[in-house]
Amino acid sequence: MQQGIVTAFLAHKNKKAKKKIAVLEVDEANVKMVTKLLHPSVFVLTNIFRDQMDRYGEIYTTYQKIVDGIKLAPNATIIANGDASIFSSVELPNKKVFYGFKLPDDKAENDFKAPVNTDGVLCPKCDHILHYHERVYANLGDFFCPNCGYHRPELTYSVDQIIDQTPNSLKFKMGEKEYSIGIGGTYNIYNALAAYSVAREFGLSEEEVAQSFAENKRIFGRQELINYAGKEIDLILVKNPVGLDEVLHMLNTEKDSYSLVTLLNANHADGIDTSWIWDADYEGLNKDKIKKVLVGGRRWHDMGFRLEVSGFDPGLMTTVTNNDALLDEISKLPTKKVYILATYTAMLSLRKTMGEKKIIKAGM
C-alpha cells in the first residue's frame, strides 16, 4: 500500500496544475496507517459489504478499521453514503456530508424489511432489525429502526430519479438536472453520486460535473470493453455477493443475446473461501438471453456446480482450464456480445495474457 501511494505521487510530481489533489483508494485495513502519514482532508465512504471474510471478518470489524483511521484526522470532512446505516452509527467530531437516493417511491408510510441474508440489517444502536421506507439494493436505502428511532441522516446530495439503465449506460436526475454515465449497474449511480458530492464540496458546478461524467472512461476490469475476434467483450470484476448480485441484475437489462464467461479463483487477493457465490442470485438471471457459458479459473468446478444448481443447461457449458484455451473458445462463441465475470486474480491473469497477445495494451 505505501509503495503504491508513493509511486502514484512520483508519477504525477512534474505535472502542472493550479492546485493538486490526490484521490487515493485505500484498503480498509490500511486507513489508519495512511492517515498517520498523509493527514487527509476528506474521507469518502461508499459502502461496506462482506468481502474477503477470511481476511476482514464481518462488516462491523471492517468499519472499525476505517473509524480508527478517521479518529486521527478530526478536522477532515467525512463524505459518506447516508443510505448505509453503519456510516452514521459512530459519533465523530468531523464535519459530515451524506449522500443517497430519494426516489419517487420513497414514502414515509412505507415500512418493509430487507430480504433474508442481507448484510448489516441490524440497527447499529440497539440490534433490532432495521426497516425501510425505500430500499435501493442490499442494505442501502431509507432505513429506520422501529425500536429506538435511529434513522437515515439528512442527505445533502441525492439521486431523485433513475431515468434509464442498460449494461453500458445510466441516466438519472439529481435535482432538476439529468446526468449520464457510460457504464451500467445501480451501484455505479452510487459511485457517481459520491464523486458528485466530492466535486460539489470542492466548489465545482453541476455543469462541470455533468461534463466530467460524460467524458469518464472505463478502467481495467471495471466493465472494461475489449474487442477480440469480432467479439465485444465486457470484462467485469466480481468479488463479493452483493457486487455480483448487482452485476447479474445489470445483465438482465441486456436486450440482445450474449455469451457468459465466469472465472473463479480463490487466491488470497480473491478470498480463499468461495462460498460467497452461493449468496448471489444466479437463479434470477434471465437465462434465455445466454447462448453459451464458459467456466474457468482455479475453482471452475465450484463455479460450474453453482451454475448447474441455479438452472443452467449443462449442455451449454464448457470448462476452460487456461487463458489460451479460454481465448480460443471465446473466438468460437455464437454471439457477438460476451460478458466475462472474473474474480480479481483471474481478471489480472487474463489481462496479462491478453496483453502478451497484443489484444489489449499491456499493464494496468
N, C-alpha and C positions, 0 to 999 in steps of 0.2 A: 504493500500500500504506500509506504513512504517513498520508495523508489519510483513508483508510478507517478506520484504527485510531483516530485522533483523533476522528473523527465518532462512532464507536461509544462511546468513553469519554464524550463530551459528551452523547450521548443518554441515558446512564444516570447522570449525575453527581448528579442530585437524587433518585434512587430510594432508598428506605430499605431497609437490610439490616443485619443484625448484623455480617456480615463479607462484604465484596465480593470476588468472584473473577472475573477476566476470563478467558474462554476464547476464544482467538484462533486461527482457521485461517489459517496463514501460508504464502504461496507459498514453495516450497523455495529459490528464488534469493534470497529476502529474509530468511532466518532470521538471518544474520549481522547485517544492518542492524537488525532488530527487537531482537535480543539486546543489542546495544550500547545501545539506547535504553531498554529496559524491564526488563532483568535478570530474566527469567522464573525461576520456582521449579520448574516442571515442563515437560519436553518429552514430548509424546505422539507416538509414531511408529507409524503404522498399516501402510503398505505402500509400495513403490516399484515401479511398472511403467513400461514405455515409454509416454510421454505427451508430445506436442508435441516430438518428437525434433529438429525443426528449431531448437528453442529450447534444449533441455537436453542433447541428445546421449543417451548411454546412461545406464542407471540408476546406474552407479558414479559418474559425474560428478554426478548429482543428489544422491546420498547424501553426497558430499564437501562439497557446499554446505551441507548440514544439519550435518555434523560441524564445519565451520568456525565455525558459529554456536554449537554446543554447547560448543566449547572455550572460549568467552568466559564461560561460566557453569558452572564446575566444581562448584559447590555445588548445582546444580539436580538434581532426580531425573529419570532417563530411564525412562519407562514405554513399553515397546516390544513390538511383535509378535514373540514369540520364534520363530514359525514362518517368519519371513523371515530367511534365512541372513545377509543383509547387515547386519542391525541388531546383531548380536553380534560382528561381524568386526573392529571397531576398538577398541583399548584406550583407554578414557576413565576419568578418576578419579571420575566421577559415581556416585552410588547408582543401581542398575539394578533395575527390576522388569519381568519378562517375563510375557506372557500368550499363550495359544494354545489349540489343540484337543487334547484327549486322548480320542479316540473309542474305542469298544469294539474296533474293528478295528486299532487301533494296537498292534502286537505287535513285540517285539524281533527275532523271527525273520523278519519281513517285509523284503524287500530288492528294491526296484524303482526305476526312474528316472522322471523326469517326461517327458511327451510331447515330441516333436520341436518345435522353435520356441518353447519355453517360455523366458521371460526369466530371467536370473540363476540358471542351474543349475550354474555353475562354482563350485567351492569358493573362497571369498574368501581362503583361506590358501595353497593350493597349486595352484589352477587345475584340479584333477581334477574330473570330472563328479560332482555330488552324487547320492547315493542317498536313498531314503526308506523309513521304516518305515510311514508313512501320509502320504498327500498329500490336502490338502483341496481346493485348486484352484490352478491355475498353479504357482508355485514355493513355495507355502506349505504347510508340513506338518512332520512329524517327520523332519528331514533329518539325514544324517550323511555324512561323507567316508570311503570305504573306504581311501583312500590315506594321509591324515595324521591321521585320527581326529577332526577337527573335527565338532562335532555341535550339535544344538539345546540351548540352555541350559535350566537347570531353570526350570519355569514356576511362578510364584506364583499365578496365576489361570488357570482353564481352563474351556472348554466340554467337558462329558463325554458329552453325548448330544444329537443333534438328533431331536426327537420328531415334528415335523410342519412341512411347508413348503407354502405356497401363494404366488401372486403378491402377496397382500395381508397375509400374516401369517406369523410364525415362532414356533415353540415349541421350547424347548431347556432342557437342565439344566446347571447349574453346581453341582457337588457333589450334594447331595440335593434342591436347590430348583429348581422349574420357573420359567421366565421366558417371557413372551410379549411380542412387539412387533408393532405393526400395520403391517408393511412386509415385503416379500419379498426374497429373494436371500441366498445364503450369505454374501456379502461383508458384508451388514448384521449378521450374527451377530458377525463380527469387530468391526464398529463398536460394537455393543452391548457386547462384551467389553472393548473399550478404555475405553468410558465406565464400565463396572462397575469396572474396575481403578483408574481415577482416583478414583471415588467411594469405594471401599474404602480407598484410601490416604489420603483426606481424612477417614476415620472414619465414613462413612455405613454403615448396617446393610444387610443383604440385603433386608429388608422395604422399606426406603426406596428402594432401587434398583429393586426389582420394581414398586413403585407408580409411580415415575418412568417406567419403561418403558411401563407401561400407559397413562399419561397423555400420552406423547410424541405430538406432532403432526407431520405431514409438512410439509416446507418446499418452496419453489418449485423445480420441476424435478426434485426427488428423489422420484420416484414420487408426484408431486402429483396428487390426484384432482380432476377438473373435470367438472361436469355441464353439458352443452350439447346442445340439440336432441334431448333424450331419450337421449343417449348418456352412458355412464360412461367418461370419458377418463382414462387413466393416463399422465401426462407424465413421461418418464424421460430424464435427461441421460446421453448416452454420449459418451466422449471418448478411449478407448484400447481396444486389442483385448481386454485381459483383462477390463475392466469390461463391454464389450459382450458378450463371451462369457458372463459370468455373468448378464447380463440375458436373453440368449437361453435359457440353461438355466432361468432363472426362468419364462420364458414357457412352457416345456414342462411346468410344473406346473399350468398353467391347464386347468381341467376343461371349460370352456364354449368355444363358438366365439367368435372375435373378429376384428376388422379390425386391420391393421398399417399404421402410418404411419411412414416413415423420412425424416428431414430431415438432409441432409448439407451443411454449409458448410465453407469452407476459408479462413477469415479468420485473422489472426494469433492470436487468442484460442482458435481451434479447433486450430491447427496447419495449416499450408498444404499439407502432404503428406497426401493421403488414402489412401495405400497401406495404411494400417493396417486398413482394412475387410476386406482380403483375409486377415488373420490371425484373424478371428473366424469361428466355426463356424456360418455360416448353413446349411450342408449338414445339420447335426444338428438344425435346428429342425423341430418337428412341424408340417408344412405342412397337414395335414388339418384342423386347427382354424381355419386362417386363410381367411376367406371373401372378403377383398378387401384389396388393398395399394395405398396411396397413396405416391408417391415425390416428394420435393420438396427444396428447398434449392438453393443456387447450384451444387452439384455433383450435381444429380439424375441426370445421365446416368451418372456413375460408380457411383452407388448402384443405379440400375436395372440396369446391366450386371452388377454384383456379384450381385444377387438372381436374375437370369436364369441366371447360371452355376451358382448354388447349387441350381437346380431349381425355382424359382418359375415358375408358368404365366404367360407374358406377357399372356394374356387376362384375368388377374385384376388386372393392374397398371395404374394410371392416374397420369400425371405431372401435378403441380400446380406452377405457376411463381410463385405469390404467396400470401400468407396469406389474402386474401379468398377466392380460389378454393379454397384448402385447407379453410377452414371450411364453404364451400358443399358441397364433396364429402363432408366428414365428416357433415353433416346427412343425406346420402343413403345412408350406408353400411348394409349389410344386417344388421349386428349391433349389439347394444346396447353391448357391450364394445369399447373402442378403446384400443390401446396406441400411443403416439407415442414413438418413439426419436429424439431430436434432439441434434445437437452444440450446443455452448454458445451461439454467436451465433444459431443457428437457433431455439433454445429462447427466448432473450431476445426475438427479433423476434416470434415467435408470441405470447408472453405480452403483449408491448406491444400487438399488435393485439387480443388478447382483452380487455385492459384498456380499450382505447378503445371497444370494443363492449359494455362492461359485463358481459362473460361472467365475468370474474374481477375482483377488486379490483386497481386499477392499482398499479404499483410492485412491489417485491420481496415 
